[in-house]
Amino acid sequence: MEPEIIEKPEMTLVGIVGCGSDVTDLDILGLWQRFDTHEKQIQHRVEGTYYEVHIQEETSPPLHFGLMGMAVERIEDLPIELFVKVLPAAAYAQFTHRLTDGDFGSAFQAVYDWIESSDYVPAHQYDVQVYDERFKGPEDPESVLEILVPVVPKVDG
């Protein structure tokens, strides 16, 4: 899986958040279902694309946060259950994953293997899954999603 390096502007996301010691502690489907109950209440939403952000804090004990939601043009009158996350403008390694190529676990292993052997390092400890009209659902083998990892060039020395 070879990525494209792209520039993305700052993104303001609104969604439901879950937390655990790692990603396996999150009920991702349940978080998406909770988000669905609030989606229509979100003003100024950017229609058609959904985001799943995973932030891994290397603390003791470790903390993993997941946000399931969508982008907004501006923040106004949000339901109290929703959280806002502003992702910085950044260069991203953008990986296209087709479900016919394997499961999510193998996709992320390939992403981080590529980063390890590349001329880049993660700029921040998060990654983003982008679900647009090409994603037909987790059971549809024709589904496609993008995986974004913010990166900066490695510095020698």
Secondary structure, 3 states (H helix, E strand, C coil): CCCEEEEECCEEEEEEEEEECCHHHCCHHHHHHHHHHHHHHCCCEEEEEEEEEEEEECCCCCEEEEEEEEEECCCCCCCCCCEEEEECCEEEEEEEEEHHHCCHHHHHHHHHHHHHHCCEEECCCEEEEEECCCCCCCCCCCCEEEEEEEEEECCCC
